[in-house]
């Protein structure tokens, strides 16, 4: 990596940060409780639209892990999400009616909030359908992890997106508010993932899973990226480049070992494929606000009409993080 | 007689207070040292919390930055206070604020009473330690270290390098034979006072103040001069990972710690409420007085370090993507690649799976789709049979397949029609067993009903591809187990090669092959090759098939291919 390309990345990072600074004007504070954030607090950042039915379980899940405060951007919900969130004692809420796409799918808004409130905090950036699983998450709170990362001088922690799906048609079992979505979407693909290095940013590009298998079998290069680095000890000079797939400075993307060892890593269980999915896909296609002109949703729609069952006889049923560890989807690294 | 604890604290003072109180209430004097960098507020609170206990003292405070003299100074200060204030103390135990007693104090006292003159301190000569951080073992006694390793790493490294270049060496005082060891010790009053009242203490301290990480060497070295009975181990259970930082214990280690029979463990996560509650409670069921036995914990942490440094062979995942040749095993287990066999034999796959008891796939790298065993559309690990997905990243395809089927050997067919991307990868993989009948691709061509011009073109193309493949697997760098027969060689005596391969795959070792697969009809094959030659193509990989000298049709059922005794 030469001096020139390093300087270019620096410029790119400054540009993203400036963009985030500019985009702050699109945010309106709806419920600010940021004064309650204490110096060591672990923060969750999220942006969402019309996720009312998912919110109770989402908040409960992360509260149980030991997250102290939620900073959420609501992008024009009209299903009561905003009102619900504004009532929560540990949520600070902003609203924006501006384009999700033009804020680079929420990344600019969250970059700004992280710059403003996340400095020197451990920040977890997740969507409302992503549930963070890390080694020992059944016996140790998330602070045990962040303390260990601090002690090991590790600044960022990877968690690959793992698509979960039910057996049978997606709409066979409706999701009830407050329910654990993985009672319905119990299954995942255990061993069909593809890993490539991104030489510019130094991160891994991961694809595969049920979406590549069913919707993108003929055009695998279009399959969605599954690599994520959601947990970072934030510094105001950092910036997410594209969703939570990669960050700058690029050293933060070096979450994998290249000399044969395993670094510690987690999983984001992705509860996307519930009965809510069809409606969501419909809406997102109409709005055209998603990545690559919503090509992903188009593919889903075509695929869902043809063959709505993601399940196959090799689908693995989710039990716990140890199972994911044994399957090689995540690793304890040297944390014991 | 009793044991006194010197506690060095810098964070989680409330936990330190809990432990100090636990010991003090059970008749063991405690001297608490608090890092000078701790602000006044928390320090005052700690003092107030412990004020009601008469056998707790606070000593003068030093700044204890890692790797510096401050920690030794703090230990000296604490030990001095202990010996002066509590004459009934015979053993002094150095502990930290994140230590936790695992066994009742009475057991420790009894244990020490049985060994009244023994000093428990890990003390090893520099030649014998393998755990030093930064590779500095003896040099930490002979170089100077004015820069912080943690905060000024670059300056630290440059300065060390510079000193090595000019061959700078500090003089080690006479009588000092450098020893290293865990900083957590338990020394007798006699030994400790001899160290603290050493006639040359000024000079020795002056020397050690500039040694790197003196807390791992000061007492460890001096104890060798003054003690008559050193037991070179620490009574504190403390494990270090590959970066030299201590492993931390959490609530889920409770059973493991219970069974370790160690007296004190560090370091405990301050929020591990269950551990503190369990080990500091009064109604502890007394265990049999056993020797400390941290074997299980050793294994747990040794495995963790191995996972971090070596990883699981053949696993490619989000936090392990080894560079080429650093894989520690390119694939997760042995597998077999067969080239040409399914052309020479009819139903070879079925026969092989029966004979070897393994999973036998068709052409996994076939251009139309992935031919999994049994023609499945999805395979183990939910792998797709899409050729596009496979060709998008063939290496991950193969490594995933082998990883997903750990414990069951995979066999597959491979030929010049297939995707050739992985030839080098498989050739360099010591898990691969590659068996080739060279030129066998000509047999289906021989049987095909195509125009001879087309056949000739196709034969030339396949021969070229296979030649390249053979060059690769024959390369001097290849690590796989490679066997190559020419077609002529093979049909001459097919059973012996088959037996060799099956034996090597071998889950049913010792059994002889009784049934040979049925060989394709080769009558007229020699003429076919001659026709190719006549058309200007030179078939070389099949070996020598003279025109007219067709292999005699052999019966498909044979007895033993060769006799053993």
Interface residues (C-beta under 8 A of the other chain):
Chain A: X136 X139 X140 X141 X143 X144 X147 X148 X151 X152 X158 X159 X160 X189 X190 X191 X192 X193 X194 X195 X196 X197 X204 X206 X210 X212 X213 X216 X217 X218 X219 X220 X221 X227 X255 X256 X257 X258 X259 X260 X261 X262 X263 X264 X265 X312 X313 X314 X315 X316 X328 X329 X330 X331 X332 X333 X334 X335 X336
Chain B: X241 X242 X243 X245 X247 X248 X250 X251 X252 X269 X271 X300 X301 X303 X304 X305 X307 X308 X309 X310 X311 X312 X315 X316 X317 X318 X319 X320 X321 X322 X323 X326 X327 X328 X378 X379 X380 X381 X382 X383 X384 X386 X388 X389 X392 X393 X396 X400 X403 X404
